[in-house]
Structure formats: structure tokens, C-alpha cells
Amino acid sequence: MTRQTQPEPCAPEHVTFELNGDVISQWVSPATTLLDILRGSGRITSARAGCRIGRCGACTVLLNGQAVPGCLVMAWQVSGCTVETAEGLAEASDFAQVRDALATESALQCGYCTPGVAVSLVSGLRQQQNGDVVDLEEAVAGNLCRCTGYGGLKRAIAVLTETSSET
């Protein structure tokens, strides 16, 4: 008779990263995602658990300046990185532009997807290649909204494109 041994449980890992200007340092399970930390000990409410498979954009954050779905980033991957959420971007001028355009054009309704859309648009503004509508449409291509027909979002993008070309 062959004796089987139990596999060793995965050891917790220590992660340290910057979240909206504050240092987060904690031990996490290898299965912990960035979204788990944000919603848990990070006390971030803007990054929301929608699909948890990276398809809806509700958990979008900036990781070293790049828009990413927090549900697909493993906690161990963020060590030494900078993470910004809608809360951390609230005072940024480009975030104010996005917020104002979304509100003016009534681009969103219930608000569940709003922070992810706003963070994606900020990323798009910061990384515009051509300074046109296509750049911002691509920036929000991974963000889904179940409440709107996207007409208001397209109008907000047009406003943002006009504003960014004026500066």
C-alpha cells in the first residue's frame, strides 16, 4: 500500500505597494487579488466586484499608470507598484475633466460602473496617442454598463476630446 502525503499549503506572501499615496504592507494568500485587498483592508469602495473575470471594468484601477482590472491582478504582482483608484484621483485635474464631462452629458445612470469608466478615461487622456475620439473609445472598450445605451458616454468622450485638443 502506497502512502500519499498531503501537499504543503501555499504559504502567505508579503506585499508592499503604494495605494493612493499611502503605503500598504500586509501578508496575503497566494490566491488574493488586488481587488480583494482594495475592497478589504484598503477600504476602497470605488473598485467594484462585477464579473471577477476581467470583462466588465467595474474594478478598473491604475497600476503604475496603466488601467487594469483589479480582479485579474494577483496581490503578489503589485509589490513595489503604485495603485491609484477613483478616490486617489479625485483631486487630479484630468479626473475633474472626466467627472464634469460624464455629469454634463448624463453619461451614466446607476453609478456602479462609473468609477471604472472614469479611471479608464483618465488613463486614456494621459496616454492619448492621436488626441482623438478613437483613443478614448479604446480606453473604455473594456467597461460595460447595463443601464445606458452608451450615447451619453460617446458625448462625454467628444467633450473630453474637444477639451484636450484646446489645451
N, C-alpha and C positions, 0 to 999 in steps of 0.2 A: 504494500500500500504506500503510495506516494503522499507525502505531507506537503500541502501548499501553504505558503506563507502569505499573510496579508500584506498588501502593498503599503509602503510608507505613506502617510497622509502628506499632502503638499504643505510645505512649510510656509508660514506667512512671510511676506516681503515688506521691507520698509521703503516707503516712498516719501519724497520731499519735493514739493513744487510750489510755485507761486500762483495764488488764486486771487485775482483782482487786487494785487498789491500786497496781500498777506501770505506768509509762508505757512503751508500745510505740511505737516510731518506726522506720519502715522504708519502703523503696521496694518497690512491688508492681506486678505486671502488672495491667492493667485487668480481666482475667478472674479474678483471685484473689478467693476468697470469705473471709468471716470465719472459717469453719470451716478453710480451708486455713492461715490464719495461726495459729489456735489449735492445730491439730494439728502444725504445723511449728515455726516459731520461738517460738511461745507455749508449747510443751511442755505443752499441756493434754491430758490423756487422758480426761477425763470427757465432753467433747463428742465424740460418735462419728459417723462417717460411716455412716449406714444407707442411706437411699434416695438421698440427694443431690438430691431434688426437693421437699423440704419436706413430705412426707407422713407420716413416721414419728415425728418428735420426738426421735430419738436425739441430735441435735446442739443441743438447746434450750439457750439461754443467756439471760441478762437483758441487754438493750440499753437503757440509760437506764431501767432498772426494768421494762421490758416483756419478756415471754417471746417469743422469736423463734427460728426455726430458723436456726442459723448457716450452713447451706448455701445459704440464699436471700439472705443479706445480702452484698452486694459489699463488698470491703475499703475501697474509697473512700468508702462510706457511713458508716463508723464514725469518721472523723476528728472529733476533739473530743468523742467519746462515751465513756461508761463501760460496760464489759462485765464482767459477773460470771458465773462458771461455778460448778459444784458445789465446786470447790477453793476458790474465793474466798468461798463462802457457808458453808463448813464450821464456822466459829465463830459464826455467827448463831443466835440463839435460835429463830427460826422454822424454820430449816433443821434444827435439832436435833429440834424437834417433828415435822417431816415424817419425818426419818430414823427416829425412835423408833416412830412410827405404822406406817410401812412394815415395819419389822422385827417389831414386835409382832404385826401381822396377817398376817405371811408373804405380803406383797402381791406380791412379785416373786421370780423364780427365778434365771435365769442371770446377771442383772446388766447385760446390755448396754444395756437401756433405762432402767435405774434412775436414772442422773444426770439424764437429760432429764425423767423423771417428777417427780423431786424438785424440780428447778428450776421446773417448771411449777406444782407445788403451792405452792412458796414464793411465786411470783408471784400465784397465786390467793389465798393467805392475805393478802398485802399489799394486794390490790386488791378484796377482798370487797365486793360491793355490798349483799347482804342477809344475809351471815353464815350462809348455809345450804349444804346439800349441793350444790345446783344450781351455785353459784358454783365450787366446787372440781371438780365433774364437768366443767364447761365449761373449766376451766383445763387439764385433762388430755385434753380431747377430741382433740387433735392428736397424742397419744402412743400409739403402737402397741406391743404386747407380744405376742410369738409363743409365750411359754411359759405364760402364765396364762389363766385364764378370767375375769379381772378381778374375781372375788369378793373376793379379799384386798384389792385396791385400793379397792373400794367400802367395805369395812370400815374401812380406814385413813382414808378420807375422812370416814366417820362419826365416827371417833375425833377427827380434826382439827376437825371442826365442833363437837363437844362441848367440846373443849379451848378453841377460840377463843371460844365463847359464855360460858365460865366466866370469861374474863379481861376 
